[in-house]
Amino acid sequence: MRDDAFGRRPRPPIHFNVDNLNVLCEKQRMPGLESFVKYAKWNTSCESLQTWSGSPNLHVSIGSGSGQKSTPFSITSERFCSVCADLGFSQSFLRKVVAKVPMFEYRFDFPASASTSTPPSLEIAMSTFENDSFFCLLRYDLKERTSKVLIFLKAMDHLRKKPLLANDLVAWLKSNQALLQRHPLMVLNVILQFIQHEAYQYVRWLRELNNLESRLGVTRDGDSLKLGGYAKVDHDFTLLNADLAGLAKKLADTELSASTILEHAKAVQRLVKICEEYEEINTPGQSQSAGRLVSEQNEEIQSTIIRAELYLRNMKMAQDVLQSLSAVLYNRINKQDTDSMKTIAVVTLVFLPATFVSAIFSTGIFNFHVSEPSDQPRVISKYGWVYLLACLLSTTLTLVSWVCWYRWGRVWLEKLKFSRINSDDWKISSKSTEARQDLCTARVHSEKQAMMD
């Protein structure tokens, strides 16, 4: 039998029975994982975990999957329980671990005796879900300063265009090997930096926003967008609305992932400070070195926090632009409806005078057949030109009146309203000025009268 990821002999394989999860965890001596094993999805075949060890104090095992039905964990549940047993996680900590949710859980393993207040180990569970998903378990020995990590990466999601592979994480860990050798607990921050490096796509969101702006067509930068190779103006409002809603969902998921990583980084920063304080207490002769490490680690984690905050601001800007584009789309839809109503109004305006003239001529006031013989009436009266002339004149007069009002009448009416408002304001201000003058005069007169008395 081959050694496992941590150089230990694996336990004999246990056949997993889905209907009896409690028996499984009891055989694996890992109580507390019943709920996690039940709700997470596992691979039916046991694949190997990729391992990396940058130093004797750091061992990392890497698998794939997120525990979802579409992307199960790359190992079986028996192997997972076995690895957790090898890591030495406590039962009270494993009860905090939840499947398919973003979380950050930790536990200091404080000793039962009161002779020492330094916990021998720190257990951490950290994960994000759906977008940029990963699941990480870590056990850090404060006395030996060793870290053992088990991490699963979700290769693809609905936003990712490049798969998140274990080889990429190994290459990233190697590039930060010097820092990890100085302090193995910083592997958590290195993992967060790796997720940020692979997930943060500033250019992608800018291109998608520019593409939507070009498709909407209501922009002064239309020529430059066309030269940049963006899409042409789209008149399918249903498709535009669906694309706007889809982009809004993507931005919301990305913001949630970035904010989760931000909270993870803040929690890691706090735990690193606590661990350094414990380590300084245990090794008082290395206080100066510990101070240097605290400063270095704090700056590394602070850079991760700043990077997440900047990306969140970029997401906020993108959401604001998306709201503006949504307003532009609704304006285009309203303009189309307004143009349709204008067309109906113009058609009505053309035919309404003729209808009005017909209604007048159909009354008994006019009789165009009085001069015709009663036994040989005409189908069309010889005075039909009178009707046509009346319709033409009334229609022309109506259209000319409408055009004049549309172009000049409204402007004149607005000017008249503003002039009235200004005149009313002037009257009010003049009246208030006169009232203030009268009040001052009355006060002066009263003061003079008081002095004379």
ZIRA-V305820 format. One record per pair of residues at least 6 apart in sequence whose C-alpha atoms are under 7 Angstrom apart, sorted by the first residue. I is the first residue (numbers start at 0). J is the second residue. Records with the same first field share a line. If there is no record, write none. Layout:
I = J / J
This chain:
1 = 8
2 = 8 / 9
3 = 9
4 = 50 / 60
5 = 58
13 = 77
15 = 23 / 77
20 = 33 / 37
21 = 33
24 = 30 / 32 / 33
27 = 80 / 81
29 = 80 / 84
30 = 90
31 = 90 / 93 / 94
32 = 93 / 94
35 = 96 / 97 / 98
36 = 76
38 = 98
39 = 66 / 67 / 98
40 = 66 / 67 / 68 / 71 / 72
41 = 66 / 71 / 72 / 73 / 74 / 75 / 76
42 = 71 / 72 / 73 / 74 / 75
43 = 75
44 = 74 / 75
45 = 74 / 75
46 = 73 / 74
48 = 60 / 61 / 62
49 = 60 / 61 / 62
50 = 59 / 60 / 61
51 = 58 / 59 / 60 / 169
52 = 58 / 59
53 = 176 / 180
54 = 180
56 = 144 / 145 / 146 / 183
57 = 145 / 146 / 147 / 183
58 = 146 / 147 / 148
59 = 147 / 148 / 149
60 = 148 / 149 / 150
61 = 149 / 150 / 151 / 165
62 = 73 / 150 / 151 / 152
63 = 72 / 73 / 151 / 152 / 153 / 154
64 = 70 / 71 / 72 / 73 / 151 / 152 / 153 / 154
65 = 71 / 72 / 132 / 133 / 134 / 151 / 152 / 153
66 = 72 / 99
67 = 99
86 = 138 / 147
92 = 106
95 = 104
96 = 124
99 = 128
100 = 127 / 128
101 = 126 / 127 / 128
102 = 125 / 126 / 127
103 = 124 / 125 / 126 / 263
104 = 123 / 124 / 125
105 = 122 / 123 / 124
106 = 121 / 122 / 123
107 = 118 / 120 / 121 / 122
108 = 118 / 119 / 120 / 121
109 = 117 / 118 / 119
110 = 118
117 = 277
119 = 140 / 141 / 142
120 = 138 / 139 / 140 / 141
121 = 138 / 139 / 140
122 = 137 / 138 / 139
123 = 136 / 137 / 138
124 = 135 / 136 / 137
125 = 134 / 135 / 136
126 = 133 / 134 / 135
127 = 133 / 134 / 256 / 259
130 = 156 / 252 / 253 / 256
131 = 194 / 198 / 256
132 = 152 / 153
133 = 151 / 152 / 153
134 = 150 / 151 / 152
135 = 149 / 150 / 151
136 = 148 / 149 / 150
137 = 146 / 147 / 148 / 149
138 = 146 / 147 / 148
139 = 145 / 146 / 147 / 184
140 = 146
141 = 278
144 = 183
145 = 183
146 = 183 / 184
152 = 163
153 = 163
154 = 162 / 163 / 164
155 = 162 / 163
168 = 193
171 = 193
179 = 185 / 186
188 = 264 / 300
191 = 260
192 = 303
210 = 229 / 230
212 = 324
213 = 221 / 224 / 229 / 230 / 231 / 232
214 = 230 / 231 / 232 / 233
215 = 232 / 233 / 328
216 = 232
250 = 314
254 = 311 / 314
257 = 307 / 311
261 = 304 / 307
264 = 300 / 303 / 304
265 = 304
268 = 297 / 300
272 = 293
275 = 289 / 293
279 = 285 / 286 / 289
349 = 394
352 = 390 / 393 / 394
353 = 390
356 = 390
367 = 380 / 382
368 = 380
